[in-house]
Amino acid sequence: MADIGLVERRPEGRVERLLGGALELAAATLVAVETALLLAGIVARYVFHSSLVWSDELASVLFLWLAMLGAVVAFRRAEHMRMTALVAMAPAGLRGFLEAVAVAAPILFLLLLLHPAYDYAVEESFITTPAMEIPGSWRASALPVGVLLMLLVALVRLPRAAGWGRAAAALGVVALVAAGFWWAGPVFRPLGNLNLVIFFVGLVAATVLAGVPIAFCFGLATFGYLVLTTRVPTMVVVGRMDEGMSHLILLAVPLFIFLGSLIEMTGMARAMIRFLANLLGHVRGGLSYVLIGAMYLVSGISGAKAADMAAVAPVLFPEMRERGAKPGELVALLSATGAQTETVPPSLVLITIGSVTGVSIGALFTGGLLPGALLAVVLCGVVWWRHRGQSLAGAAKPGGREILRSFGFALPALALPFLIRAAVVEGVATATEVSTIGIAYAFIVGLLFYRQLDWSRLRPMLVDTAALSGAILLIIGAATAMAWALTQSGFSRQLAAVMAALPGGQAGFLAVSILAFVVLGSVLEGIPAIVLFGPLLFPIARDMGVHEVHYAMVVILSMGIGLFAPPFGVGYYAACAISRIGPDEGMRAIWGYMLALLLGTAVIAAIPWISIGFL
């Protein structure tokens, strides 16, 4: 979420604009190059029967640069994920100070990380890549360069965004807190696992609630824990971050985000929604059913929740308002469908959970379809109940010819989810590569069939893709380092023992997992919660006999409920921003949907076949 404007911001100077433009151009170019590179690999393999042995290696090198430059662009645009619910409720003066702290705290982490990142890049120079035979430092240099650029951006942005007075106060407070922790260092060492509570509960909670971007909350807690309570070299933090951000499967994140933007720009989403509206718009609550179905279909293409909601809401909401729908009901249902479709492939959460836990991405893609469909039925039940007395006076029923015409127009768009799934299942492309097939298909269909390809929007879309990807990947990197620190402390073994001792066996374990991930999804957002606790809890689930795909569905849906449930769920506020509806208006209407989703998740947890029956 973007920073809340609290003071009159000075306009950017010429040097700042030039630097920002250069960063955005570089990040956008990397997204385009990665797309072309992976698509070229597929074409070479299946058309010319000749593999490009260096393509994956080059893609991996460029991917870390994309992640770090994207993180810099996101930092410059104030788009790193953070919880602003409490900050927004604070008095104006305190709110301005907290906004300054949200920039000052990352400055501390970046200063601490800069030298270890440089040392790590130097160490990697002694490693040569097998295919291209280049030093590993070509890739690893992205880390110190990205850290340095973010530090420069933060130092420039802080006084411009908050004013010199607040900037100085925020830097002073952050420095005093850091000095206090350093001074208390000898006190921490004898405390043992109590340090986990101090750093990974207390410090993380304090910084998250203060509105500091989540990636930097994780990074500060991990750095402080390792430096003050262990003898582990600080370079390990950089190594763990590199490991978390460098999984090639995560390259699907920017590519699916870009694909989501493309389907909106080319008119594919609008064509699907028009067909569904013609099919169901004349029944009671018909457009609400259309919203549920459209989110299910669009999620199967884009994989990015913000892109899903942005593609659907502007098309449906004007007509729904004309038919008497209340604004609160609209944003409540949009948020509920966002949570409902978290398991619909190719969800970014599915890709992330597969990369951090080792669960097959293909199995997750197959297992996610039916749980999402079941929750769609549950939401339709709530819609039916709420609209059972609705007047149909203004709803005209289209004729069969019009329905068939809109179906024919939507058919190329409707085919895309099936094309993506077939490409993965048939082995034509990996889960990483398949998004490029979707991008190429969307380009061709948009250019030749829908004829709505707006070339002027491509560069902004690529920049937005890089920024959102960088924000997500930096969280994954920081959370990977944090999860490693928790594992090394022995916490994972203790957690396994506690979870195994829960009464009720599998049922008790699943019930506690649902409650835990509802809370974690609300406080930490979705992907950070998955990255941090997935590697700890999935081995426990396996030991207790819970199928890992079944457990993944339960965890993802629970996290989605927390992510879209007010007052803390960031997804709810994103839905409000996209809908241009105030958060207060949807507060009452959303709880019926959230209760229905929770009951549906309980059914999915109780019946494993829903998740694994088609594997």
Secondary structure, DSSP 8 states (H G I E B T S, - for coil): ------S------HHHHHHHHHHHHHHHHHHHHHHHHHHHHHHHHHTSS---TTHHHHHHHHHHHHHHHHHHHHHHTT-S----HHHHHS-HHHHHHHHHHHHHHHHHHHHHHHHHHHHHHHHHTT-B-TTT--BTHHHHTHHHHHHHHHHHHHHHHHHHHH-HHHHHHHHHHHHHHHHHHHHTHHHHGGGTTHHHIIIIIIIHHHHHHTT--HHHHHHHHHHHHHHHH----THHHHHHHHHHH--GGGGHHHHHHHHHHHHHHTTHHHHHHHHHHHHHTTSTTHHHHHHHHHHHHHHHHH--HHHHHHHHHHHHHHHHHHTT--HHHHHHHHHHHHHHGGGSSS-HHHHHHHHHH---HHHHHHHTHHHHHHHHHHHHHHHHHHTTT---TT-----HHHHHHHHHHHHHHHHHHHHHHHHHHTTSS-TTTHHHHHHHHHHHHIIIII----GGGHHHHHHHHHHHHHHHHHHHHHHHHHHHHHHHTTHHHHHHHHHHTSTTHHHHHHHHHHHHHHHHHHHH-HHHHHHHHHHHHHHHHHHTT--HHHHHHHHHHHHHHHHHSTTT-HHHHHHHHHHT--HHHHHHHHHHHHHHHHHHHHHHHH-THHHHTT-
